[in-house]
Amino acid sequence: MKIRSIEKHEIPRLLELIREAFTFYGKDPEPENGQVHVETFEEVYAREDLDPELIIVAEMEGQLVSMCSLLPKRLRFAGKELTTAVLSPVGTLPGYRGQGLAEQVILFALERAKAKGYALSHVLGHPTYYPRVGYVPVFPFHYVETNAVAADDSKAATSRPAAAGDLPQLMALYEGEHRHHLMNPVRTIEWWQRELSARAGTRHSFVVKELADLRVFTAGEAIIGYAILAEAQDALIIAECSLAASEHVESVWHALLQEAARRRKSKLKGPYKNLPRLAADLRKRGAEEISYAPSAWMMQVLDWDVVLSAYAGQANLAKVTGIPLRLAYRDGNLQVDWGERSTRTALSPAALTQLLMGTFAPEELTEFDDLLALIFKKDIPYFNHNETLQ
């Protein structure tokens, strides 16, 4: 068996592997699932930033039998832009499963990504499987859901499809709502232009699935917010919503209720962290909070020096006191230096990842030096789930 990167001309062969792997993903064949995955990754593998060296296959006697790809992702972590990669997809032909091939190609890909200077990797998948190759469950799917009551038309903002001229304002709205998060996907004007571009064929890998579902809300001539919408059975999905200020929540909410009524949906729901101001208001209105597969989104640090340096630079302890904070991770030990204080704590990569992202119980820190409790804060971490393939 040979494990290697693909050549660009081999992508059609790779797509056939993906088709078969995902057609026979469950107990019964699902040709539609295989076709959707082929269409999705035809789009993804046409990206200009695609790195074929990070698309890895296992080859036996000339046949591609297992694969994975690491897709480049621009990410802002603690205010610093990092080079990261999303693991997607991972597939093995049915007759070759249970032999550890997928784990081997993933580990090969991760080592190659480390050598190329990638700092982080993420994956959306089975929380009992991906920790085998170093991923740590950190991002919960935390939704808010509420019934679609009648809108008050007199309070509703005006809603319309987004236009090309809106993009700079949409970009500013997104940055304004999400800049306080520890980790955030970077969205350039080119990203927005791609999302709003008309194209023939499918849009499986796009955040905006239908152009009419990127809605802009206005008060007079001013744009006060936007939302990316979708539908699922009886619910209007608010995949993302950014507002210029909290004072606009009421009018945008009634505009969304109008949209739900127009589509004959009895509920509205969306991921909590993707709707910052709106979700906070919905909680006050009694919206139900639901966690779906809280460990399904996972992260792996590939370069601890880069990640810890960024984290130390934005830590409140350093910003408030003006005393530099230094963090280093070597041989399973976290070294902390802050002024005259210094501590060294044994931590696994998984435990340190959870500390960074705030996914720990506060009492878990009591056994460590109290300096760690000043540095690492409990939080519900954020990553825009819409951008898995972007």
C-alpha positions, 0 to 999 in steps of 0.5 A: 500500500502507498499513501501519497498526495494526489495530482490535480489530474486525478481528481475525477478518480478521487470523486469516484472514490467519494461517490462509492464511499458515501453511497455505501456509507450506512447499512443500505445503499444511498445513491443520492448521498453519493451524488450529493458528495460528488457535486459538493466536492466538485465545487470544493476542489475547484477552489483557487486556494486548494492545496493538492498536497493536502489531499491524501489517498491510500493506493493499492495495486493502482486503485484508490481505496481511502482518502481525506482532504485538508481544505485551507481555511483563513482563521482569526484566532485571538486577533491573529490570522492563522493558516488552518485547515478543515478535514473534509471529507474522509472516505474509504471503499466498503471492501477496505474498511476496518483496516485503519486506512482512514486513520493512516491517511488522516495522520499522513495529511496532518503531518504534511500540514504541520510541515507546511506551517498550518497552525490548526485543523478542524473537523465535523464528525463522529466524536468517538472516532476523530480523537483517535487521530488527535482531534478534541471535541470543543464546539457544541451545536447550540441552537435557539428555537422558538414558535413563529408568532404573528408579526407586527407589520408596523414594527418590521424592518424592510427586507430584500435580497442582497445586492452586489453594492451591499457587500462592504456593509455586510462585511462590516456588519459581520466583523462588528458582531463577531470580532470579540470571539476568540476564533473566527473565520476570515471573510474577505470581500472576495468571499462575499462576492463568491457567495453572491455570485450567480452560477449554474449547477449546485451550491452545496459548498456555499453558505448561501444556498439560494441567492434570495436567502441572503436577506438585507434589512433596512430602515429608510436607506440604512442597512441595519442587518442581514440574515442567511436563511434556509428551510427545514421541514416546519422551520425557517432556519436563521443560519446567520444574522448580524445587526448593526446595533441591539436597537434593531433586534425588534424590527428585524425579528418582526421581518423574520416572522413575516418571512416565516409566515410567507414560507408557511413555517411554524418555527424559527431556529438557528445556531446561538453563536451565529446570531449574537444580538438576535439570539440574546434577545430570543432567550429573553423571549423564552426561546428554547435552547437545544444542544445537538451533538455537542462534541461533533465539531472538533479541533486539533492544534498543529503548532502550539508556539503560534497558537499560544503566542496569539492567545497570550497576546490577547489574554485579559491578564496581560492587557489589564495589567500591562505585564507580558504573559508568555505561554509555552508547551513542551513535552506535555507541560504548559509553562506560564511566565507572568512577571515574577510568577511562573508555573509549570503544569502537566497537561495533555494536548486535549486538556490544553485545547479545552482550556484554550477554548473554555470548554471545561468545568471551573472546578477542574482548575482547582487542582492547578496553580491559581494562575491558570484560573486567571488566564483561561476563562470558561466560555461557549466557544464559537466557530461559524458552522456555516463555513465547513467547506469555505 
